[in-house]
Each structure stands twice: as structure tokens, then as C-alpha cells.
Amino acid sequence: MNIVKAFGIIAMVVGHSNYSSKQIIYQYHMALFFFTSGYFYNNSNSKTPIKYIIKKIKTSYLVYVKYCLLFLLLRDIFLKTYIYSTNDFNQNSILYSIKEIITLNYNEGLLGTFWFIVTLFFVSILYNIISYICYKVLPKRAEELKLVFLIMLFSYGFLTLKYNINLYEIIKPKHILLFRFIYKIISPKVVITLLIYHLGYFYRQHEEKISFKLSYCIACIILLFLNSRYGNIGIADNIFVNPAFFIVNSLLGIYINIYFAKLISDKYKNDILHFIGQNTLYIMTFHFLAFKITTMVIIITYKLPLTTLSTFPVIYDIGGAWWLLYSLVGIFVPLIIPLIKNGFKKSFSKTVNIQKES
């Protein structure tokens, strides 16, 4: 599944690089992350929801806050170096931006993918709460009851989108911040991707029973290619087309990626893919910033004005295979950070061991 995560993050970067066939990637690539996250869900956490929520706050929430604050501190530098443009950047006050960060509402251009961290944060918490309730109410049939709950929430998510239901107008809450937080945990993208998260958990329980064959994989590729002509999926923008389209295409993409992950892990050495899979957060956080390196190369090559550097996320309409350079830079430049961190850790541990021996 580490390799599957690597495939997912590579697909995300390629999709952002202006790759001409990105519509096929967009059918499944973010669903792949929710699926792998569900795969690693430990059902023992369903017994201790408070402990699990605290754990998620210490990890996912603090990761979000940490990187948002970092990019907020770098805002002025980005503006002065043309990475940001004053025309397309909402320059709120520092205090207002900090409040938005704390309440998980910060909209930072270079951290555009952080909607996923927020969504997964609420997906994992909601899944944990539902599991806890199901095991308390009906211990022997908890999994069946949970599936019923998830299908109901999945349906609710699509109904709110189809009929454009605005809960704010219906409820008219007095406590806006509290309402915004509660709404986030039952927002369409959360309750819809919750089912994909569960499918990852379900797959882990029945992994040995599922057959992966080349013929099945080819059929999935053909179907995914054909389906991609009838619509696009954008979880970040609540674009799902319809329930069947979303579920079918997500499962097709998931099957394809697991098939190739199994094939590679069985036959080839895959240290690079494992390293990518272990460090998806760094790629997700810094790939847009890393794209600026390729943008600068294009600026120098075509003698474009330096202000072009603020073009987000990439420079369009230049032809060629620049998407490939964008992708390579977006994937591998952020990995310099964990490489340096690992180097420091090894150096520090060696120093400590030498001191102990002496």
C-alpha cells in the first residue's frame, strides 16, 4: 500500500502539471488516498474515540496548522520574489489569517492540496465515531450497521449537492464558528469520501479473497478510459457527476493501482517508490512551490517577464513536454527535505552512540 500511496501522489502531481490526459487521472487519484487511509485504520481505535480524536488533533490538525503558519510567515517573501501576485492573492491581516488557520479555513494558494488534510481529518474522526456507536448499539452486527450508516450519509451528501441544500440558510445558527466546524464534519465531500475510506478498511479485512489478474486490470483500464469521456471528478470542488460514476471510477482506478503495486513489489526493487509513499506529505505540501523552479526555467528559455513566475500552478499554452519536467521537479525536489532530516537523525544518533561508548 506504500507503493499505492506513491502512485497516488505521483498522479496528483502529474494532474497539476497540465498533463494533457489528466482527466483520466482525475477519475480516481484522490479517492486512492482516502482508500489507503481507510486501509490503515485500526479497528481497536473504535473502542476509544476520545483517545483517537486527540491523536488526530496531535497529528493531522497540528500538521495543517504548522505548514499553514510557515507559508503565512513566508507570504511577504513570496510576494517580493514574484512567487505570488498581488492581483490573485487575498492579503488578509496576519491575525485574521491565524484565526482562519486555527479554524481550518485557511485558503493558501501554494497549499491548495491541504483541503485533503482537512477532509481526511474529519473523515477519520467521523468514521471512528460511527464505528464506536455501531459497536456499542449492536456489537454482533456492528459492521453491517456501520455500512447502513455510511450509505445513508453517502446519499445525504449527493442529495445536498443535487438540490443545492444550504444548511446555513435552513438552520441560521447563532454560533457561526461552531456551526462551520460541525458542518465541515458532515459536508458533502466528507460524507461522500467516507464510503471510499470504509472500502479501504473493508479491503484490508478481505484482502486475500480478492483476485488481481492482468485481464481484469486491462478491462478496468479500458472502462476507466471510456468513462473519462463522460465527466470529470473533482472531490475538492464537490464534483462527482453522480454516485455510480464516482464509485465505479474510484474502484476501477484503485484496482489498477493495487494490481501494478503488487506486480512491482513482487518482481522489482522499489526503494524509490517506498520512499515516495512514505513521504507523500512533503510532496503534497511543497510541490506547487517546487513547480516554480520549472516555471523559472521556462521564463529564461522563452525570455518571459519575471512576473510570469506568479502563474499558478504552471504556465499553460507553451506546448512541448514541460508537464514532464514540472512533474519530476514536483515529485523529487520536496523529497530533499526528508533526505536531509534523515541525514541529521543518523548523524545525531551516531554522535549519541559515540558519546555513550566513550
C-alpha positions in Angstrom: 0.0 0.0 0.0 3.0 2.2 0.4 3.6 1.9 -3.4 -0.1 2.6 -4.0 0.3 5.8 -2.0 3.3 6.6 -4.2 1.2 6.1 -7.3 -1.4 8.4 -5.8 0.9 11.3 -5.1 2.6 10.9 -8.5 -0.8 11.0 -10.2 -1.7 14.1 -8.2 1.5 16.0 -9.2 1.1 14.9 -12.9 -2.5 16.1 -12.8 -1.4 19.5 -11.6 1.4 19.7 -14.2 -1.0 20.4 -17.1 -0.7 16.9 -18.5 -3.0 16.6 -21.5 -4.7 13.4 -20.3 -5.1 14.4 -16.7 -8.9 13.8 -16.9 -8.2 10.1 -16.7 -6.1 10.6 -13.6 -8.8 12.8 -12.0 -11.3 10.0 -12.1 -9.7 8.2 -9.2 -6.4 9.7 -7.8 -7.8 11.5 -4.7 -10.1 8.6 -3.9 -7.0 6.5 -3.9 -5.7 8.4 -0.9 -9.0 8.0 1.1 -8.9 4.3 0.3 -5.3 3.8 1.5 -6.1 5.8 4.7 -9.1 3.6 5.4 -6.8 0.5 4.8 -4.6 1.6 7.7 -7.5 2.3 10.1 -7.1 0.1 13.2 -10.5 -1.1 14.4 -9.2 -1.1 18.0 -9.5 2.7 17.8 -13.3 2.3 17.7 -13.3 1.4 21.4 -11.6 4.6 22.4 -12.9 7.5 20.3 -11.7 10.3 22.6 -8.2 8.9 22.6 -8.4 8.6 18.8 -9.6 12.1 18.3 -6.9 13.5 20.5 -4.4 11.5 18.4 -5.7 13.0 15.2 -5.6 16.5 16.6 -1.9 15.9 17.6 -1.1 14.7 14.1 -3.3 15.8 11.2 -4.6 19.1 12.8 -1.2 20.2 14.0 0.4 19.3 10.7 -2.1 21.5 8.9 -1.6 24.4 11.4 2.2 24.1 11.2 2.6 24.3 7.5 -0.1 26.9 7.1 1.7 29.1 9.6 5.0 28.5 7.8 3.6 29.6 4.4 1.9 32.6 6.1 5.3 33.7 7.5 6.8 33.4 4.1 3.9 35.4 2.4 5.8 38.7 2.1 8.9 36.9 0.7 6.7 35.1 -1.9 5.2 38.5 -2.9 8.6 40.2 -3.2 10.1 37.4 -5.3 7.0 37.2 -7.7 6.0 33.8 -6.5 2.7 35.4 -5.5 0.9 38.1 -7.4 -0.9 40.9 -5.5 -3.7 40.6 -8.0 -4.6 37.0 -7.3 -3.7 36.7 -3.6 -6.1 37.6 -0.8 -3.9 39.6 1.6 -5.8 39.4 4.8 -4.3 40.6 8.1 -2.0 38.2 10.0 -4.4 37.9 12.9 -7.3 37.1 10.6 -5.2 34.5 8.7 -4.2 32.9 12.0 -7.8 32.6 13.0 -8.6 31.0 9.6 -5.7 28.5 10.1 -6.9 27.5 13.6 -10.4 27.0 12.4 -9.2 25.0 9.3 -10.5 27.6 6.9 -7.2 29.0 5.5 -7.0 29.3 1.8 -3.4 29.5 0.7 -2.6 29.2 -3.0 0.6 27.1 -2.6 -1.1 24.9 -0.1 -4.1 24.2 -2.4 -4.0 20.5 -1.7 -4.5 21.0 2.0 -8.2 20.6 1.6 -7.4 16.9 1.6 -5.8 17.0 5.0 -8.8 18.8 6.4 -11.2 16.5 4.7 -9.3 13.3 5.8 -9.1 14.7 9.4 -12.9 14.9 9.5 -13.5 11.6 7.6 -11.3 9.7 10.0 -12.9 11.2 13.1 -16.5 10.7 11.8 -15.6 7.1 10.8 -14.3 6.4 14.3 -17.4 7.9 16.0 -19.7 5.9 13.7 -17.7 2.7 14.4 -17.9 3.3 18.2 -21.6 3.9 18.1 -22.3 0.7 16.0 -20.2 -1.5 18.3 -22.0 -0.1 21.3 -25.5 -0.4 19.9 -25.2 -3.7 18.0 -21.8 -5.4 18.8 -22.5 -8.6 16.8 -23.8 -6.8 13.7 -21.7 -3.7 14.0 -20.1 -3.9 10.6 -23.5 -4.2 8.8 -25.0 -1.4 10.8 -21.9 0.8 10.0 -22.4 0.1 6.3 -26.0 1.2 6.5 -24.9 4.5 8.3 -22.3 5.1 5.6 -24.6 4.5 2.7 -27.2 6.9 4.3 -24.5 9.6 4.7 -23.2 9.0 1.2 -26.8 9.5 -0.1 -27.2 12.6 2.0 -24.1 14.1 0.5 -25.3 13.7 -3.0 -28.8 14.9 -2.2 -27.4 18.2 -0.7 -25.3 18.7 -3.9 -28.2 17.8 -6.3 -30.7 20.1 -4.6 -28.2 22.7 -3.5 -29.3 22.5 0.1 -27.8 25.3 2.2 -27.8 24.2 5.8 -26.8 27.7 6.9 -30.0 29.2 5.5 -32.1 26.4 7.0 -30.6 26.5 10.5 -29.5 30.1 10.7 -27.1 29.3 13.6 -26.2 31.8 16.3 -22.7 30.5 16.8 -21.2 30.8 13.4 -17.8 29.2 14.2 -19.3 26.2 15.9 -21.7 25.7 13.0 -18.9 25.9 10.5 -17.0 23.2 12.4 -20.0 21.0 12.7 -20.8 21.5 9.0 -17.3 20.6 8.0 -17.7 17.1 9.6 -20.9 16.5 7.7 -20.0 18.4 4.5 -20.7 16.6 1.1 -17.0 15.8 0.4 -16.6 14.3 3.9 -19.7 12.1 3.9 -19.2 11.0 0.3 -15.5 10.1 0.6 -16.3 8.4 3.9 -17.6 5.4 1.9 -14.3 5.1 0.0 -12.4 5.3 3.3 -14.6 2.3 4.5 -13.9 0.4 1.3 -10.2 0.6 2.1 -10.9 -0.7 5.6 -13.1 -3.5 4.1 -10.4 -4.4 1.6 -7.9 -5.0 4.3 -10.2 -7.4 6.1 -10.8 -9.4 2.9 -7.5 -8.8 1.0 -6.7 -12.4 0.5 -10.0 -13.2 -1.2 -9.7 -10.5 -3.9 -8.1 -11.7 -7.1 -5.8 -9.5 -9.2 -5.3 -10.6 -12.8 -3.9 -8.9 -15.8 -7.1 -9.5 -17.8 -9.2 -7.7 -15.1 -6.7 -4.9 -15.0 -6.9 -4.3 -18.7 -10.7 -4.3 -18.5 -10.5 -1.7 -15.8 -8.2 0.5 -17.8 -10.5 0.3 -20.8 -13.6 1.1 -18.8 -11.8 4.0 -16.9 -10.7 5.5 -20.3 -14.2 5.2 -21.7 -15.8 6.6 -18.6 -13.4 9.6 -18.5 -15.1 10.9 -21.7 -18.4 11.4 -19.8 -17.3 13.6 -17.0 -14.7 14.7 -14.5 -14.3 14.1 -10.8 -13.1 16.8 -8.5 -13.5 16.0 -4.8 -12.1 19.3 -3.7 -14.8 21.2 -5.6 -17.6 18.7 -4.9 -17.7 17.4 -8.5 -18.8 13.8 -8.6 -21.2 13.7 -11.6 -23.4 11.1 -9.9 -23.0 8.4 -7.2 -22.4 5.5 -9.6 -19.9 7.4 -11.7 -17.9 8.3 -8.7 -17.9 4.9 -7.0 -17.3 2.9 -10.2 -14.4 5.1 -11.5 -12.8 5.2 -8.0 -12.9 1.4 -7.7 -11.5 1.0 -11.3 -8.6 3.3 -10.5 -8.0 1.6 -7.2 -7.9 -1.8 -8.7 -5.5 -0.8 -11.4 -3.1 0.8 -8.9 -3.2 -2.1 -6.5 -2.6 -4.5 -9.4 0.6 -2.6 -10.5 1.7 -2.1 -6.9 1.6 -5.9 -6.3 3.3 -6.6 -9.6 6.2 -4.2 -8.9 6.6 -5.3 -5.2 6.8 -8.9 -6.3 9.3 -8.5 -9.2 11.3 -5.4 -8.8 13.3 -3.5 -6.2 11.2 -0.4 -5.3 13.1 1.6 -2.7 12.3 4.9 -4.6 8.6 4.2 -4.7 8.6 3.2 -1.0 10.4 6.4 -0.1 7.9 8.4 -2.1 5.0 6.6 -0.5 6.4 7.3 3.0 6.8 11.0 2.3 3.6 11.9 0.4 3.0 14.8 2.9 6.2 16.6 1.8 5.3 16.3 -1.9 1.7 17.4 -1.2 3.0 20.4 0.8 5.8 21.6 -1.4 5.2 20.5 -5.0 3.4 23.8 -6.0 6.4 25.7 -4.7 8.8 23.3 -6.4 6.9 24.0 -9.7 8.3 27.5 -9.6 11.8 26.0 -10.5 10.4 24.7 -13.8 8.5 28.0 -14.3 11.7 29.9 -13.9 13.4 27.6 -16.5 10.6 28.4 -18.9 10.9 32.1 -18.2 14.6 32.0 -19.0 14.1 29.8 -22.1 11.4 31.9 -23.7 12.6 35.3 -22.2 9.3 35.9 -20.4 8.8 38.7 -17.8 9.8 37.7 -14.3 6.2 38.4 -13.1 5.2 35.3 -15.0 6.7 33.4 -12.0 3.4 34.0 -10.2 1.4 32.0 -12.7 -0.4 29.2 -10.8 0.1 26.4 -10.8 2.0 26.1 -14.1 2.5 28.1 -17.3 -0.1 27.0 -19.8 -0.1 27.2 -23.6 3.6 26.7 -24.2 3.4 23.3 -25.8 6.1 20.6 -25.5 6.6 18.2 -22.7 7.1 20.8 -19.9 4.5 18.9 -17.9 7.1 16.1 -17.5 9.7 18.5 -16.1 7.0 20.0 -13.8 6.1 16.5 -12.6 9.7 15.4 -12.0 10.6 18.6 -10.1 7.3 18.5 -8.2 7.9 14.9 -7.0 11.6 14.8 -6.3 12.5 18.3 -5.1 10.3 18.1 -2.0 11.9 14.8 -1.1 15.2 16.7 -0.4 13.6 17.7 2.9 13.1 14.2 4.4 16.5 13.2 3.0 18.2 16.0 4.9 16.1 15.2 8.0 17.1 11.5 7.9 20.7 12.5 7.4 20.6 14.7 10.5 18.9 11.9 12.5 21.5 9.4 11.5 24.3 11.9 12.3 22.8 12.7 15.7 22.3 9.0 16.6 25.9 8.2 15.7 27.1 11.1 17.9 25.0 9.9 20.8 26.3 6.4 20.4 29.9 7.5 20.3 29.4 9.6 23.5 27.8 6.6 25.3 30.6 4.3 24.3 33.2 6.9 25.5 
